[in-house]
Amino acid sequence: MCGIVGILGAGPVAGQIVEALKRLEYRGYDSAGIATLESGRLARRRAEGKLKNLELRLLEEPLRGAVGIGHTRWATHGKPTETNAHPHASHRLAVVHNGIIENFRELREELTRKGHAFSTETDSEVVAHLVTDLMDGGLPPHEAVMAALPQLKGAFALAFLFDRQGDLLIGARRGAPLAVGYGEGEMYLGSDALALAPFTDTIAYLEEGDCVVLSRAGAAYHDASGRVVNRAKQKSLASAFMIDKGNYRHFMAKEIHEQAEVVGRTLAHYLDMSEGAVRLPFDVPFDLAGVERLTISACGTAYMAGLTAKYWFERIARVPVDIDVASEFRYREAPMTRGGVTIVVSQSGETADTLASLRYAKQCGQNIVGVVNVATSTMARESDVVALTLAGPEIGVASTKAFTCQLAVLACLALAIGRARGTLARDAERRFVDELIALPGLIAEAMGVEPKIEAVARDLSRVRDVLYLGRGTSYPLALEGALKLKELSYIHAEGYAAGELKHGPIALIDEAMPVIVLAPNDAVFEKTVSNMQEVAARGGRIILIGDGDAAKAASVDVEAVIAMPVVAPTFAPIVYAIPIQLIAYHTAVFMGKDADQPRNLAKSVTVE
Ligand code: F6R
């Protein structure tokens, strides 16, 4: 889950490579590096930490070459030091790598025996030495790369630059994405089209096992067996999206505030608003009426979206749902019936565990529905039905707008399956659709709680632990609230089903630990009030997120009320996501943490 770039340019490319890496920093930001040919010879600049450190290094020691490669790293093997930063180089070549080379130890031992000296702790360096070894044996660059690829085990995307080869870049992909960009007398490689959007919107994607040889005149593709193949050029939409923070201090703040718009855009794609009906924007190649059971697999925030949707599928469509985090599901060997339906949920569409779940379910003969935000992603390509979330590029590492758009799509799928199975009457569908149509307005209204949340966040920034409680669909949201707070502020937080409180976690309650209770005015509101009373009776500090009037009527002693607009209960999580995101964001900002790029994280987790 690193980001890689390569540019064969018309002039100096270092600035363009940095520009592209900025758009890939979401994939990792432990170190960054760049290599170019200076008067035909390989030269590198690398720096520990974020890209800005590399930019400073380049100011001190500029690179002027017209061909180069770049990398932004999420460390897997070896500490995030400058030595371990990519590109890795030999006297013949430099290489950048995204992914994991699983057999690097064996290869390293073998190459060491042959006299290669390794200088890093990374798995990636072995690629540089392996290809060098083959070139030392007399192979030209592209043959050496193609001979090396079958020897590598694992998942990777690679870009190579060669000493004294001013019109050559080579890329390869297996299990990690790689795009080729076509410019005016320039050619590009990038982990995604977004990275290349400042330079071109004409993109082709490498397929599994492909290797591409670039010159300024074009690209020659070879498939895994070495055959010359054609990979279709397509117009990327990535450049249509503005990748800047606007007037916001962080991408995360901008993305939180975009939600009324992007949830509205997503719903408009799935609903016939004038008819008050769901209208799926794709053909479904299986019978929705015959859906007897659903399996959902996803990671992190996308998993919380799936867990919320379980309540909707079960209640509205009366379909039982199995849901598991993808890292467990992929190895659980769950029995699955042929012809069943598995839904994978993923912003990036590249998350390794979710992709493995998709492939397992497919092997079992399941129909795959991919709820993804990136239309060109591997999961989108491998799904039978692609249910796109129209959130636009999400740059903040913590997922916000992708989450609410996932919820919006999953809600529409629940209605569509309910209608097909006859569990959702026409008037109920119309009522649910009206409730969905109201959501963008309610999300906008919910942003009004921000000043209150800033005050709450100032207090939270001084505590050590926080508990989130919720029942029904507020339970997954409690988990999501805790995840958001811990990943952004590094405060320890836990989410619990409110009814579970008395089965253990109540022992934690004291005056030092804030308890954030999510309590929309739904069927289980009174039950949640009882749980709040249990907390209050033990001196706990309650921060209640609820509809203002209901909260007043509850007459529990609370420290703060975040008064939400009145929301119809079924889809309330799509609105109640706003305060939990704002709490995490403002707490992190008060604590001086980097809200867009929290420590140790990366946006796209393409390794296990
Ligand atoms: C948390 C977060 C992660 C992702 C998870 C899955 O804020 O963003 O938990 O949700 O890594 O990523 P995708 O959705 O790309 O599969």
Residues whose N, C-alpha, C, O or C-beta is under 5 A from the ligand:
A	BS01	F6R	C299 G300 T301 A302 V345 S346 Q347 S348 G349 T351 V397 A398 S399 K603 V605
